[in-house]
Amino acid sequence: MAVIGVNYNEETLKYESVYLFVNDNKIFKSDGNFIKDWYQAMKHFILGNFNEPLSFSSSVNHFISDTKIYDSGYLKFKDDGKPYLSYEFDRENEGLEFFVPNNKTPTWEELKNILENK
């Protein structure tokens, strides 16, 4: 089993790190920027081809709802295979969840460019 979660100070709401465990082994180290760390952890999980289902720790929802500074964007694919970000949750076509600052709606290419460039 794989689990992704967020460490943060519940009193100050200060972000600390994203963690990713696969079969009880920590396989990801954060850099200190939540949006970038989440992206890198998800990328690491996908490219790692772990053949394990990914579960979200409840800490993810707590962090998002406590801080109120991030919105979800869902990576989905058009019929022609091109990726795009949707900002509406759709149970039938969930997509892979990423996070963006509140009130920002970058395209997938814009977000990817920001996150992959230091």
N, CA and C atoms as an extended XYZ file, in Angstrom:
354
Properties=species:S:1:pos:R:3:atomname:S:1:resname:S:1:resid:I:1 pbc="F F F"
N         0.837       -1.181        0.000 N   MET     1
C         0.000        0.000        0.000 CA  MET     1
C         0.886        1.249        0.000 C   MET     1
N         0.420        2.283       -0.679 N   ALA     2
C         1.125        3.559       -0.717 CA  ALA     2
C         0.242        4.635       -0.086 C   ALA     2
N         0.871        5.505        0.687 N   VAL     3
C         0.144        6.582        1.366 CA  VAL     3
C         0.898        7.888        1.174 C   VAL     3
N         0.146        8.927        0.786 N   ILE     4
C         0.713       10.269        0.684 CA  ILE     4
C         0.023       11.142        1.728 C   ILE     4
N         0.786       11.996        2.371 N   GLY     5
C         0.216       12.855        3.400 CA  GLY     5
C         1.013       14.138        3.570 C   GLY     5
N         0.556       14.965        4.495 N   VAL     6
C         1.164       16.277        4.740 CA  VAL     6
C         1.480       16.416        6.220 C   VAL     6
N         2.697       16.855        6.500 N   ASN     7
C         3.070       17.235        7.863 CA  ASN     7
C         2.968       18.747        7.953 C   ASN     7
N         2.275       19.230        8.979 N   TYR     8
C         2.187       20.670        9.202 CA  TYR     8
C         1.898       20.927       10.669 C   TYR     8
N         2.206       22.131       11.116 N   ASN     9
C         1.951       22.512       12.495 CA  ASN     9
C         0.486       22.920       12.604 C   ASN     9
N        -0.279       22.183       13.380 N   GLU    10
C        -1.715       22.437       13.477 CA  GLU    10
C        -2.044       23.735       14.202 C   GLU    10
N        -1.120       24.240       15.008 N   GLU    11
C        -1.367       25.506       15.713 CA  GLU    11
C        -1.074       26.711       14.823 C   GLU    11
N         0.063       26.680       14.144 N   THR    12
C         0.452       27.824       13.308 CA  THR    12
C         0.026       27.648       11.852 C   THR    12
N        -0.387       26.436       11.493 N   LEU    13
C        -0.756       26.058       10.127 CA  LEU    13
C         0.425       26.132        9.163 C   LEU    13
N         1.632       26.134        9.700 N   LYS    14
C         2.831       26.209        8.856 CA  LYS    14
C         3.111       24.848        8.226 C   LYS    14
N         3.247       24.868        6.914 N   TYR    15
C         3.565       23.660        6.154 CA  TYR    15
C         4.964       23.180        6.511 C   TYR    15
N         5.124       21.859        6.619 N   GLU    16
C         6.434       21.279        6.891 CA  GLU    16
C         6.901       20.379        5.738 C   GLU    16
N         6.068       19.396        5.349 N   SER    17
C         6.515       18.485        4.298 CA  SER    17
C         5.371       17.619        3.778 C   SER    17
N         5.598       17.079        2.585 N   VAL    18
C         4.754       16.026        2.026 CA  VAL    18
C         5.515       14.727        2.241 C   VAL    18
N         4.807       13.681        2.615 N   TYR    19
C         5.471       12.381        2.737 CA  TYR    19
C         4.782       11.363        1.839 C   TYR    19
N         5.555       10.413        1.389 N   LEU    20
C         5.059        9.341        0.548 CA  LEU    20
C         5.700        8.048        1.030 C   LEU    20
N         4.872        7.135        1.480 N   PHE    21
C         5.332        5.821        1.919 CA  PHE    21
C         4.777        4.765        0.976 C   PHE    21
N         5.616        3.806        0.615 N   VAL    22
C         5.180        2.640       -0.134 CA  VAL    22
C         5.631        1.425        0.660 C   VAL    22
N         4.650        0.616        1.079 N   ASN    23
C         4.940       -0.566        1.909 CA  ASN    23
C         5.824       -0.209        3.108 C   ASN    23
N         5.438        0.841        3.806 N   ASP    24
C         6.118        1.309        5.027 CA  ASP    24
C         7.513        1.880        4.802 C   ASP    24
N         7.913        2.085        3.562 N   ASN    25
C         9.212        2.699        3.272 CA  ASN    25
C         8.994        4.118        2.771 C   ASN    25
N         9.641        5.079        3.428 N   LYS    26
C         9.536        6.466        2.980 CA  LYS    26
C        10.348        6.600        1.702 C   LYS    26
N         9.700        7.081        0.647 N   ILE    27
C        10.389        7.133       -0.645 CA  ILE    27
C        10.449        8.535       -1.245 C   ILE    27
N        10.078        9.544       -0.476 N   PHE    28
C        10.099       10.902       -1.027 CA  PHE    28
C        10.517       11.883        0.049 C   PHE    28
N        11.360       12.840       -0.331 N   LYS    29
C        11.791       13.897        0.578 CA  LYS    29
C        11.351       15.243        0.024 C   LYS    29
N        10.726       16.049        0.860 N   SER    30
C        10.198       17.355        0.454 CA  SER    30
C        11.270       18.438        0.422 C   SER    30
N        10.958       19.506       -0.345 N   ASP    31
C        11.842       20.662       -0.419 CA  ASP    31
C        11.327       21.858        0.368 C   ASP    31
N        10.061       21.823        0.809 N   GLY    32
C         9.535       22.921        1.621 CA  GLY    32
C         8.487       23.794        0.954 C   GLY    32
N         8.084       23.470       -0.274 N   ASN    33
C         7.038       24.203       -0.971 CA  ASN    33
C         5.919       23.208       -1.251 C   ASN    33
N         4.766       23.383       -0.591 N   PHE    34
C         3.708       22.383       -0.667 CA  PHE    34
C         3.307       22.032       -2.094 C   PHE    34
N         3.024       23.011       -2.914 N   ILE    35
C         2.549       22.731       -4.277 CA  ILE    35
C         3.599       21.960       -5.068 C   ILE    35
N         4.858       22.382       -4.978 N   LYS    36
C         5.934       21.670       -5.686 CA  LYS    36
C         6.182       20.291       -5.091 C   LYS    36
N         6.155       20.199       -3.770 N   ASP    37
C         6.391       18.905       -3.123 CA  ASP    37
C         5.309       17.900       -3.498 C   ASP    37
N         4.053       18.349       -3.524 N   TRP    38
C         2.957       17.453       -3.898 CA  TRP    38
C         3.166       16.942       -5.323 C   TRP    38
N         3.464       17.870       -6.221 N   TYR    39
C         3.699       17.511       -7.623 CA  TYR    39
C         4.832       16.486       -7.737 C   TYR    39
N         5.947       16.761       -7.059 N   GLN    40
C         7.103       15.865       -7.143 CA  GLN    40
C         6.804       14.497       -6.535 C   GLN    40
N         6.061       14.465       -5.434 N   ALA    41
C         5.710       13.183       -4.813 CA  ALA    41
C         4.817       12.369       -5.736 C   ALA    41
N         3.824       13.019       -6.346 N   MET    42
C         2.941       12.315       -7.274 CA  MET    42
C         3.723       11.816       -8.496 C   MET    42
N         4.590       12.643       -9.006 N   LYS    43
C         5.422       12.267      -10.152 CA  LYS    43
C         6.308       11.073       -9.777 C   LYS    43
N         6.900       11.142       -8.585 N   HIS    44
C         7.754       10.061       -8.105 CA  HIS    44
C         6.963        8.752       -7.995 C   HIS    44
N         5.745        8.851       -7.471 N   PHE    45
C         4.910        7.655       -7.332 CA  PHE    45
C         4.564        7.059       -8.697 C   PHE    45
N         4.145        7.905       -9.621 N   ILE    46
C         3.746        7.421      -10.946 CA  ILE    46
C         4.924        6.821      -11.700 C   ILE    46
N         6.044        7.532      -11.717 N   LEU    47
C         7.211        7.051      -12.458 CA  LEU    47
C         7.875        5.858      -11.778 C   LEU    47
N         7.632        5.701      -10.463 N   GLY    48
C         8.207        4.581       -9.725 CA  GLY    48
C         7.560        3.248      -10.051 C   GLY    48
N         6.371        3.316      -10.680 N   ASN    49
C         5.690        2.097      -11.112 CA  ASN    49
C         5.637        1.062       -9.984 C   ASN    49
N         5.103        1.484       -8.833 N   PHE    50
C         5.102        0.647       -7.639 CA  PHE    50
C         4.022       -0.433       -7.640 C   PHE    50
N         3.074       -0.356       -8.541 N   ASN    51
C         1.983       -1.336       -8.595 CA  ASN    51
C         1.251       -1.458       -7.267 C   ASN    51
N         1.062       -0.355       -6.611 N   GLU    52
C         0.339       -0.289       -5.345 CA  GLU    52
C        -0.735        0.779       -5.469 C   GLU    52
N        -1.895        0.587       -4.841 N   PRO    53
C        -2.884        1.672       -4.826 CA  PRO    53
C        -2.396        2.811       -3.951 C   PRO    53
N        -2.736        4.030       -4.320 N   LEU    54
C        -2.319        5.214       -3.556 CA  LEU    54
C        -3.488        5.730       -2.738 C   LEU    54
N        -3.269        5.854       -1.438 N   SER    55
C        -4.274        6.405       -0.526 CA  SER    55
C        -3.792        7.748       -0.007 C   SER    55
N        -4.751        8.634        0.226 N   PHE    56
C        -4.431        9.926        0.820 CA  PHE    56
C        -4.649        9.838        2.324 C   PHE    56
N        -3.665       10.261        3.080 N   SER    57
C        -3.829       10.364        4.530 CA  SER    57
C        -4.862       11.453        4.812 C   SER    57
N        -5.557       11.341        5.931 N   SER    58
C        -6.522       12.383        6.315 CA  SER    58
C        -5.821       13.722        6.533 C   SER    58
N        -4.500       13.686        6.738 N   SER    59
C        -3.751       14.935        6.939 CA  SER    59
C        -3.838       15.852        5.720 C   SER    59
N        -4.035       15.276        4.536 N   VAL    60
C        -4.144       16.092        3.319 CA  VAL    60
C        -5.391       16.971        3.409 C   VAL    60
N        -6.539       16.352        3.673 N   ASN    61
C        -7.780       17.125        3.781 CA  ASN    61
C        -7.731       18.118        4.934 C   ASN    61
N        -7.153       17.706        6.050 N   HIS    62
C        -7.051       18.615        7.193 CA  HIS    62
C        -6.202       19.839        6.834 C   HIS    62
N        -5.071       19.608        6.191 N   PHE    63
C        -4.191       20.714        5.814 CA  PHE    63
C        -4.889       21.673        4.855 C   PHE    63
N        -5.537       21.124        3.828 N   ILE    64
C        -6.217       21.966        2.835 CA  ILE    64
C        -7.348       22.751        3.481 C   ILE    64
N        -8.157       22.096        4.307 N   SER    65
C        -9.292       22.800        4.922 CA  SER    65
C        -8.848       23.743        6.041 C   SER    65
N        -7.784       23.417        6.751 N   ASP    66
C        -7.305       24.292        7.826 CA  ASP    66
C        -6.648       25.570        7.286 C   ASP    66
N        -5.813       25.423        6.265 N   THR    67
C        -5.082       26.589        5.760 CA  THR    67
C        -5.924       27.462        4.833 C   THR    67
N        -6.823       26.855        4.077 N   LYS    68
C        -7.712       27.582        3.160 CA  LYS    68
C        -6.968       28.441        2.132 C   LYS    68
N        -5.779       27.992        1.703 N   ILE    69
C        -5.016       28.783        0.725 CA  ILE    69
C        -4.747       28.030       -0.576 C   ILE    69
N        -5.297       26.814       -0.691 N   TYR    70
C        -5.081       26.014       -1.892 CA  TYR    70
C        -6.409       25.530       -2.460 C   TYR    70
N        -6.437       25.394       -3.778 N   ASP    71
C        -7.558       24.789       -4.484 CA  ASP    71
C        -7.051       23.536       -5.193 C   ASP    71
N        -7.962       22.647       -5.504 N   SER    72
C        -7.614       21.427       -6.234 CA  SER    72
C        -7.776       21.633       -7.729 C   SER    72
N        -6.863       21.046       -8.462 N   GLY    73
C        -6.964       20.941       -9.909 CA  GLY    73
C        -6.775       19.473      -10.241 C   GLY    73
N        -7.565       18.954      -11.163 N   TYR    74
C        -7.532       17.533      -11.479 CA  TYR    74
C        -6.959       17.319      -12.869 C   TYR    74
N        -5.875       16.580      -12.930 N   LEU    75
C        -5.260       16.260      -14.210 CA  LEU    75
C        -6.102       15.203      -14.901 C   LEU    75
N        -6.578       15.538      -16.094 N   LYS    76
C        -7.396       14.634      -16.890 CA  LYS    76
C        -6.847       14.611      -18.310 C   LYS    76
N        -7.403       13.744      -19.124 N   PHE    77
C        -6.931       13.617      -20.498 CA  PHE    77
C        -8.092       13.698      -21.472 C   PHE    77
N        -7.888       14.483      -22.529 N   LYS    78
C        -8.887       14.596      -23.593 CA  LYS    78
C        -8.890       13.307      -24.408 C   LYS    78
N        -9.865       13.171      -25.270 N   ASP    79
C        -9.966       11.975      -26.117 CA  ASP    79
C        -8.723       11.749      -26.966 C   ASP    79
N        -8.045       12.848      -27.324 N   ASP    80
C        -6.836       12.715      -28.149 CA  ASP    80
C        -5.582       12.467      -27.307 C   ASP    80
N        -5.758       12.299      -25.980 N   GLY    81
C        -4.637       11.980      -25.102 CA  GLY    81
C        -3.928       13.186      -24.505 C   GLY    81
N        -4.352       14.394      -24.867 N   LYS    82
C        -3.698       15.594      -24.342 CA  LYS    82
C        -4.153       15.862      -22.906 C   LYS    82
N        -3.184       16.154      -22.024 N   PRO    83
C        -3.540       16.426      -20.628 CA  PRO    83
C        -4.101       17.832      -20.440 C   PRO    83
N        -4.978       17.971      -19.454 N   TYR    84
C        -5.495       19.287      -19.083 CA  TYR    84
C        -5.879       19.263      -17.614 C   TYR    84
N        -5.957       20.442      -17.006 N   LEU    85
C        -6.401       20.563      -15.620 CA  LEU    85
C        -7.851       20.993      -15.596 C   LEU    85
N        -8.645       20.286      -14.806 N   SER    86
C       -10.042       20.649      -14.583 CA  SER    86
C       -10.158       21.127      -13.147 C   SER    86
N       -10.938       22.152      -12.935 N   TYR    87
C       -11.119       22.674      -11.578 CA  TYR    87
C       -12.479       22.306      -11.010 C   TYR    87
N       -13.117       21.331      -11.642 N   GLU    88
C       -14.388       20.811      -11.150 CA  GLU    88
C       -14.222       19.327      -10.876 C   GLU    88
N       -14.627       18.901       -9.702 N   PHE    89
C       -14.549       17.486       -9.351 CA  PHE    89
C       -15.651       16.725      -10.062 C   PHE    89
N       -15.305       15.599      -10.621 N   ASP    90
C       -16.245       14.760      -11.351 CA  ASP    90
C       -15.997       13.314      -10.911 C   ASP    90
N       -16.923       12.752      -10.147 N   ARG    91
C       -16.754       11.392       -9.612 CA  ARG    91
C       -16.509       10.351      -10.695 C   ARG    91
N       -17.078       10.540      -11.860 N   GLU    92
C       -16.948        9.546      -12.925 CA  GLU    92
C       -15.605        9.644      -13.641 C   GLU    92
N       -14.993       10.785      -13.594 N   ASN    93
C       -13.695       11.000      -14.240 CA  ASN    93
C       -12.856       11.868      -13.318 C   ASN    93
N       -12.492       11.297      -12.167 N   GLU    94
C       -11.846       12.062      -11.100 CA  GLU    94
C       -10.593       12.802      -11.535 C   GLU    94
N        -9.680       12.127      -12.173 N   GLY    95
C        -8.403       12.726      -12.492 CA  GLY    95
C        -7.457       12.627      -11.306 C   GLY    95
N        -6.236       13.034      -11.501 N   LEU    96
C        -5.205       13.009      -10.469 CA  LEU    96
C        -5.147       14.387       -9.830 C   LEU    96
N        -5.276       14.448       -8.512 N   GLU    97
C        -5.390       15.733       -7.827 CA  GLU    97
C        -4.034       16.404       -7.630 C   GLU    97
N        -3.979       17.678       -8.030 N   PHE    98
C        -2.849       18.551       -7.766 CA  PHE    98
C        -3.395       19.782       -7.062 C   PHE    98
N        -2.511       20.628       -6.556 N   PHE    99
C        -2.961       21.809       -5.835 CA  PHE    99
C        -2.380       23.071       -6.453 C   PHE    99
N        -3.177       24.131       -6.395 N   VAL   100
C        -2.794       25.447       -6.902 CA  VAL   100
C        -3.189       26.474       -5.854 C   VAL   100
N        -2.581       27.672       -5.891 N   PRO   101
C        -3.024       28.717       -4.955 CA  PRO   101
C        -4.489       29.064       -5.207 C   PRO   101
N        -5.196       29.427       -4.143 N   ASN   102
C        -6.594       29.855       -4.287 CA  ASN   102
C        -6.750       30.880       -5.387 C   ASN   102
N        -7.845       30.781       -6.091 N   ASN   103
C        -8.229       31.743       -7.126 CA  ASN   103
C        -7.277       31.789       -8.312 C   ASN   103
N        -6.468       30.756       -8.478 N   LYS   104
C        -5.587       30.639       -9.650 CA  LYS   104
C        -6.040       29.417      -10.427 C   LYS   104
N        -6.048       29.515      -11.746 N   THR   105
C        -6.459       28.388      -12.582 CA  THR   105
C        -5.492       28.205      -13.757 C   THR   105
N        -4.248       27.864      -13.455 N   PRO   106
C        -3.298       27.666      -14.557 CA  PRO   106
C        -3.688       26.456      -15.402 C   PRO   106
N        -3.252       26.461      -16.648 N   THR   107
C        -3.406       25.273      -17.488 CA  THR   107
C        -2.423       24.226      -16.974 C   THR   107
N        -2.571       22.990      -17.443 N   TRP   108
C        -1.627       21.947      -17.047 CA  TRP   108
C        -0.216       22.321      -17.470 C   TRP   108
N        -0.050       22.837      -18.675 N   GLU   109
C         1.291       23.213      -19.152 CA  GLU   109
C         1.878       24.347      -18.307 C   GLU   109
N         1.063       25.334      -17.947 N   GLU   110
C         1.553       26.429      -17.101 CA  GLU   110
C         1.972       25.913      -15.734 C   GLU   110
N         1.148       25.076      -15.121 N   LEU   111
C         1.483       24.531      -13.805 CA  LEU   111
C         2.739       23.666      -13.876 C   LEU   111
N         2.805       22.810      -14.860 N   LYS   112
C         3.965       21.926      -15.022 CA  LYS   112
C         5.244       22.742      -15.224 C   LYS   112
N         5.155       23.803      -16.023 N   ASN   113
C         6.310       24.666      -16.271 CA  ASN   113
C         6.777       25.323      -14.962 C   ASN   113
N         5.844       25.820      -14.166 N   ILE   114
C         6.174       26.457      -12.894 CA  ILE   114
C         6.825       25.441      -11.953 C   ILE   114
N         6.274       24.258      -11.885 N   LEU   115
C         6.723       23.259      -10.922 CA  LEU   115
C         8.017       22.566      -11.290 C   LEU   115
N         8.305       22.485      -12.569 N   GLU   116
C         9.534       21.813      -12.978 CA  GLU   116
C        10.712       22.768      -13.104 C   GLU   116
N        10.472       24.046      -13.081 N   ASN   117
C        11.549       25.034      -13.135 CA  ASN   117
C        11.764       25.607      -11.747 C   ASN   117
N        12.960       25.632      -11.342 N   LYS   118
C        13.283       26.115       -9.983 CA  LYS   118
C        13.226       27.611       -9.902 C   LYS   118
